């Protein structure tokens, strides 16, 4: 039940939807905290997000996608704010709708099937699925940019998407400085060999048994 964003590149084939509950991706079965991205009608696929405990997820919007073509589906669960958003081909459909029920943990994930015990199957092709522990817009748009250029679906993307024309590039830090183990809270650390009157960008990487994560960039300017 942490912040997370799902990005799915897939296509739905003509004739692939024969039940309104046919799902592209589902998490768990039908009970609180489980969710799915489903068709919602026949024979089209209209990107309906449903979640156990609040079936309608009031405020969510659908988009009927073209069949036999790859599309990018993005879903963001902001658990800090208890809100959900989703995008189809980079166009926002649901913008921060209330999502008060937490996400269930350690559930079965089904590709091309819904949350029934005997899943309704969807006909189509799955290219790639990415889940990241972030809901930051910059993280989302960069991964979207990576996927649309990798799978050659830039033409389907919203014209305003920042990476429709060019792939995203991450600038890696030029110098790695080990801070050693630091206790939780404020700390100080001396950095040497800096140039005077120079602006430096920096970010921290935290390493823990549960994983690794970078902060956003900060900056400072030296005087002497």
Secondary structure, DSSP 8 states (H G I E B T S, - for coil): ---EEEEEEEEE-TT---STT-EEEEESSSSTT-EEEE--SSSS---EEEETTSTT-TT-------TTSEEEEEEEEETTTTEEEEEETTEEEEEEEE--S---SS--EEETB-SSSS--B--EEEEEEEEES---HHHHHHHHHHHHHHTT-GGGS-TT-TTSSS-------S---------SS-------S--TT-EEEE--EEEETTEEEE---EEEE---
